[in-house]
């Protein structure tokens, strides 16, 4: 399948499936990013709850980052 064909198929997908595909592609890209993996491992292993981010704060940060 060519890239053009693949892109036509993706355009025809419902938004939810496009979101799932985007997440999957990001996951593939990040698998090859050693710096990102190191940082995420450091954050996950952080025992100091003062540096933890709540789900609500994280969602608010994501929303503010996506604003123009």
Secondary structure as UniProt FT lines:
FT   HELIX           3..11
FT   HELIX           15..31
FT   HELIX           34..45
FT   HELIX           49..51
FT   HELIX           55..65
//
